[in-house]
Amino acid sequence: MIDETDLELQKLEQLLSAGSSAPLTVKAAAEQLAKAGFEELRFSDTWGLSHGGKYYMVHHGTSLFAFTIGSKLQYRDGFRIAAAHTDYPCFRVKPNPDLKKAGYGQLNVEVYGGPLLYTWLDRPLGISGRVATAGSHVTEPKMHLIDVRRPLAVIPNLAIHMNREANKGVEWNPQTDLLPLIDTKPAGTQGEGGEFHSGDPAEDDPRQGFLTFLAEELSVKPEDILDYELWLTCLEEPRRAGIRNDFLISPRLDDLTSVQALLSGIIGGNRERGFNLIALFDHEEVGSRSKQGAASVMLSYVLEKICECFGRTERQRKEVLYESMMLSVDVAHGVHPNYINKADLTNRPVLNSGVCIKESGTQSYATDCEAVAVVEQLCRKAGIPYQKYVNRSDLKGGSTLGSIASALVPVPTVDVGVPILAMHSAVETMGIRDQASLAALLSAFFSVN
């Protein structure tokens, strides 16, 4: 018999494998929601919402909103909102990416977000994202999702024989040191500076190699490819580790742990009154300031449109926000046993010890003691283990979308998430029991009237 811990872990493992980039994560999330009976909406359409209804909306391909309507909805009932993000730190493929040097074919890439750069070296890398090709009308390009799960690229380290100081630390130049290999051209000759020339003008076209590959993968013509959003993706699969399998090691724990918990929570929530809503935002790792990010007005627009469907005026919508609450769900730093001095003196979350409630006096995490008290009572009532996280006072920590979103939608907000190790590494580590705890918290949040 599969217990709740293993069931939630299996859901997470499936999402970690499928969600290799923001567009693919949204696709996988939409499939879960559709299977659970959620109806797809388009923002540009007129909505006809019903009491007891379940709905979702994809926002420009890389963000998603899903919501349910209480079957006994009343006039003053507010929103329960939970938000997470679909992107993660990695490398983004630039336009015109082909580089040929010293007999090798390379890709021109840029760093996306704040990855631990050295963890991406010497790993098999695939490519994931979306590609735009010419459509039937100039205003409607055809969009293709692509997820190449075979090793296409590698960023090789420099041998220690050529840098004897490497183990003392290396500063990486992202433009010159971190370009992945994708090809060789052994029959060609090198020109001045080591750049490669095959002798075939078509092969030397800087747009030819990678676009030809994309065209073959998508079964289109290279000249039909207009643009793309593509990321290098670590091909490591989720694996359980430890002598009792206490750990899960995988790419993209930040923040697909939260995405899956939100999906489980809103699918399993049974609140009869009010509105439940999840927002899966893109671009958190680069500041959230985009039309798909938490700093956009889109969340407000969605709340407004839902309220209008039930006859609420703009003034009434603003009033009902005072009956609402939001959880910002993102991973937290677990205490590292090799670097205990990097943790706070009295708040040291341990893997497999429960959900983290994240607080910061600077509001880099949304901090409100009344709202935190609500979360603690939910945990205590449901028997969900939890712990507190704050940054060490002399170290600047990260931030989340919680403070950004709650500044635009001014509702009490709490930052929560599972503790992990090696945050922003190509492969991160979490405790296997914490996912079930986070999913249980979201289910409780979406169930208590």
C-alpha positions, 0 to 999 in steps of 0.5 A, a space after each residue: 500500500 502506498 502511503 501519503 509520503 510516497 504518493 506525493 513523492 511520486 507526483 513530484 518525481 513525475 513533475 521533475 522529469 516532465 517540467 524541464 523548463 517553464 513551458 513544459 512545467 505549465 504543460 504538465 500542470 495543465 495536464 494534472 488539472 485537466 485530469 482532475 476535472 478543471 475546465 480550461 479558460 482563455 483570458 480573452 473570452 467571456 467567462 461563465 463561472 459556476 458555484 462548485 466550478 474548477 478552472 485553469 488558464 495558461 498565461 502566455 505559455 509559461 505561467 498558469 492560474 487555476 481556481 475553484 469556486 466554493 459550492 456555498 459561496 457567500 457575498 463576503 467570502 474571500 480568496 485563498 491564494 498560493 503562488 510558486 514559480 515555474 522557472 529555475 537558474 540555468 543557461 539560456 540559448 542566445 539567438 544566432 548561437 552557433 560558434 565554431 572554434 578550434 575544430 569544435 561546434 559550440 553554443 552561445 548561451 547566457 546565464 539565467 538567474 543565479 545558478 551555482 555555475 560549476 555544478 553545471 560542468 561535466 554533466 550531460 545537458 539537453 535542451 528544453 523550451 519553445 520555438 516560434 515558426 511562421 503561422 497562417 497569419 503574421 499575428 499568430 505564429 505557430 508555437 512548438 514545445 521541445 524537450 530533447 532528453 538526450 545529451 546534446 551538450 556538455 560544458 567541460 572543465 579545464 583539467 587540473 593539470 592546466 590550472 593547479 589552483 582550481 581546487 582553491 576556487 575558480 571565477 568563471 567568465 560566463 561568456 568565455 568559460 561556460 560555452 557548451 560543446 555540441 559538435 566537432 568538424 574534424 575534416 576542416 581547417 583552422 583559420 587565424 585565431 583558431 576559428 573553424 572553417 569547413 570549406 563548405 559555405 553552407 556549413 559555415 553559415 553561423 545560423 545553419 547548424 543549430 537551426 538545422 537541428 531544431 528544424 529536424 526535431 520539429 519537422 519544419 524548415 529551418 527558414 520557418 523558425 523565427 525565434 525561440 526560448 530555449 534553456 540547457 537542462 540537466 538530464 539527471 533524473 530524480 533519485 532517492 538516496 541515503 541508507 534509508 532513502 531519506 533524501 531525494 536528489 534532483 534538478 529543479 527542486 527549486 521550485 517544482 516542489 512548490 508547484 506540485 504542492 500547489 497542484 495537489 492542494 487545489 485539486 484536493 482542497 474541499 473548501 465550500 465557501 470562497 475562492 481558492 486560487 493558485 498562481 504559477 509565475 514565470 521569471 522569479 529567478 530574474 526579478 519577476 518583472 514581466 507580464 508572466 511574473 509576480 510583479 505584473 498586474 495579471 493576478 489582480 486582473 484574474 481576481 477582478 474577472 472572477 469577482 465580476 462573474 459573481 456580480 461584485 463591483 470594483 469596490 466590493 472586490 477591494 473590500 473582499 481582499 481583507 477577507 483573503 490570504 496568500 501563501 508564497 511557496 518556495 524552497 528554504 535553506 536547510 542547515 548544511 552539516 558541513 557549514 553550520 556557521 552559515 545558518 542562523 544561531 537558533 533557526 536551523 531547519 533540518 531536512 525531513 523535519 517539516 515545512 519551513 515558515 520563512 521570515 525576514 525583517 527586511 520583507 525579502 520574505 513576506 512576514 506578518 505575525 498574524 498571518 504566520 499564526 494562521 499557518 501555524 494553527 493550520 499545521 497544528 490542527 492537521 498534525 503537520 510538522 513545521 519549523 522556522 527559517 530566518 537568514 543569518 544576520 550577517 549574510 544576505 539571503 535570497 528573496 521570493 515572489 511573496 513580497 512582490 505579489 502582496 505589494 500589488 495584491 495587498 493581502 496577508 502573506 506568508 512565505 513557506 516551503 520545503 528545506 533543501 540543500 545546494 539551492 541553485 545547484 544543477 542538482 539539489 537535495 531534499 528530505 523525502 518526507 517534507 513534500 507530503 508535509 507541504 502538500 498537506 499544508 496546502 490542502 488544509 489551506 484550501 479546505 478550512 472555511 
